[in-house]
Amino acid sequence: APTFPKGSISAGFSQVRLKTATVGLVEPPTDRRPYTVLSIAFSAADDPAYLEQVVLHECIHIAVASTGGKPHDDLFMRMSDLTGLAPEHRD
């Protein structure tokens, strides 16, 4: 399992970085920002079970190091199976 140094992920509720109709986003570290940013839409918190799925989905992106290309590739789908991400929350 990957380990993350303290301060390597900043997570919170925010609409600022999210595109319309998007509820979660992972932005990997850059040369200017040496940490991952995880943004979740405020609306996801309306239902705790849904929020759990959104956070799990984004954490899978972090674990498989999604950095472009097809974001929901075979590795993402295998991790979804292993972690219990519901099929309707895999896209």
C-alpha positions as a printed Julia matrix, in Angstrom:
91×3 Matrix{Float64}:
   0.0    0.0     0.0
   1.3    3.47   -0.78
   2.29   5.74    2.08
   1.98   9.49    1.92
   4.24  11.91    3.76
   2.56  14.37    6.1
   1.26  17.34    4.11
   1.29  15.5     0.79
  -2.49  15.73    0.29
  -4.77  18.72    0.77
  -8.44  17.69    0.82
 -11.61  19.65    1.29
 -15.0   20.74    0.07
 -14.72  23.26   -2.75
 -16.47  24.16   -5.99
 -13.6   26.36   -7.21
 -11.64  23.7    -9.1
 -14.61  21.54  -10.18
 -16.12  21.6   -13.64
 -19.91  21.77  -13.95
 -21.59  18.48  -12.99
 -18.37  17.17  -11.38
 -18.38  16.12   -7.73
 -14.74  15.2    -7.19
 -11.32  15.99   -8.57
  -7.74  14.94   -7.83
  -4.93  17.2    -8.98
  -1.49  15.6    -8.66
   1.55  17.5    -7.39
   3.24  19.97   -9.74
   6.57  21.77   -9.8
   4.89  24.73   -8.12
   2.68  22.74   -5.71
   4.39  19.7    -4.15
   1.17  18.13   -2.86
  -2.01  16.55   -4.22
  -5.24  18.55   -4.08
  -8.49  16.6    -3.54
 -11.64  18.67   -4.07
 -15.16  17.43   -3.29
 -18.39  19.25   -4.17
 -20.47  20.48   -1.23
 -23.48  18.61   -2.65
 -21.74  15.26   -2.1
 -22.13  15.75    1.65
 -25.94  15.67    1.39
 -25.8   11.86    1.55
 -23.09  10.22    3.69
 -23.14   6.99    1.65
 -22.69   8.94   -1.58
 -19.93  11.05   -0.03
 -18.11   7.86    0.94
 -18.26   6.66   -2.67
 -17.03  10.0    -4.03
 -14.08  10.06   -1.62
 -13.28   6.41   -2.36
 -13.38   7.12   -6.13
 -10.93  10.0    -5.76
  -8.67   8.02   -3.4
  -8.44   5.28   -6.03
  -7.22   7.92   -8.49
  -4.52   8.86   -5.97
  -3.55   5.23   -5.33
  -3.21   4.35   -9.02
  -1.45   7.66   -9.71
  -3.82   8.85  -12.44
  -1.91  11.55  -14.34
  -3.7   11.77  -17.64
  -4.82   9.46  -20.36
  -7.88   7.34  -19.74
  -8.68   8.07  -16.06
 -10.8    4.97  -15.48
  -8.5    2.38  -17.01
  -8.17  -1.32  -16.18
  -6.09  -0.65  -13.05
  -8.68   1.83  -11.78
 -11.42  -0.74  -12.37
  -9.48  -3.51  -10.6
  -8.93  -1.23   -7.6
 -12.63  -0.35   -7.68
 -13.47  -4.05   -7.44
 -11.03  -4.56   -4.55
 -12.21  -1.55   -2.55
 -15.95  -1.9    -3.1
 -16.55   1.16   -5.26
 -20.07   0.74   -6.62
 -20.24   0.34  -10.42
 -22.42   3.43  -10.79
 -19.65   5.57   -9.27
 -16.8    4.41  -11.52
 -17.05   7.08  -14.22
